[in-house]
Amino acid sequence: MLVRPGAKRGSVIKNRKALLGVRRRFGDIEYMTDMHPICVNGICVGGITIARDITEIQSLQTKLTEYQTRYKNLLDRLKDENTAVYSLSDIVGEHPALRRAKDVAAKISATKLSVLIRGESGTGKELFAHAIHKESQRQSRPFVIVNCAAIPDSLLESELFGYNEGAFSGAKSGGRKGLIASANGGTVFLDEIGDMNVDLQAKMLRFLQTGEMQPSGREAPTQVDVRVIAATNANLEKKILEGKFREDLFYRLNASQIVVPSLRERKDDILILAEKFLEKSFSDHPLTPLTLSNKTKEILREFPWPGNVRELENTINFIGNITDSQVISSKCLP
């Protein structure tokens, strides 16, 4: 009688004890076997093996493991995207107005107050929002950024508050959680809040007052714990007079205000920032360390910088990339 190598049924018959859950493989087929002795009148006369094909189960298990890995990676990416990366030490400058703004931010970060950050485009308002969250007790929780000017009015409400399945034509299956709910326990940063339409401003005011949000298509509101930091480069007082911004929302946010000065107001910081951007952007430059000529420094310092810090950084990146000398002359300026 031929016996397959590794066969265990003989021991099952000999010991009169069942053996369960033995995994076997035959070619590409994987199966599970249960072996039982067959006893008659106390005499073991044979044995029986029951086999179950588990190839498909194993394939599904492998796919499940892959999906779990992908899901974890997506969660890690989402966590990275919803994380504040800048602290107050990343906001560079010595001008008294900037130092005052940083002092206020440091004190506000320890509170639960909503914050309104005001300043021209490119001054670094988002950096302040990052820093306030990062230095708060919510630092381990999500930091969600919403650019109110970049999302159409028709979509912004559903992006912020979410919706239930079937709430409106085109609503995706399963609904949408909403960015505010995604920031639960953390902070939502509403950039360019001055561009938010008045109807949505009313819902935002209610959320700030009650902590409740109501996704479209849902009857009962949902309670969430989210701190709101808003920013704008708009003249909100003028918008209030024009009926384009709610006065009550303005006062709700403006009770805790940070004003970020323009770059032309802090000329002494221009060269400090320029040197920082050179160091940051060209650490691997073949001509490092790059430096600015005295004429270049003079021009940079006297330029009005309508685009503020953002424009300065872009300019430094440009002139650093086109220079053929270790000392960047004024001829490289755009």
Buried (B, 14 or more C-beta within 10 A) or exposed (E): EEEEEEEBBEEBBEEBEEBEEBEBEEEEEBBBBBBBBEEEEEEBEEBEBEBEEBEEEBEEEEEEEEEEEEEEEEEEEEEEEBBBEBBBEEBBBEBEBBEEBBEBBEEBBEEEBBBBBBBBBBBBBBBBBBBBBBBBEBBEBBBBBBBBBEBEEEEBBBBBBBBBEEBEEEBEEEBBBBBBBBBBEBBBBBBBBBBBBEEBBEBBBBBBEEEEBBBBBBEEBBEBEBBBBBBBBBEBEEBBEEEBBBBEBBEBBBEBEBBBBBBBBBBEBBBBBBBBBBEEBBEEBEBEEBBBBEEBBEEBBEBEBEBBBBBBBBBBBEBBEEBEEEEBBBEBBE
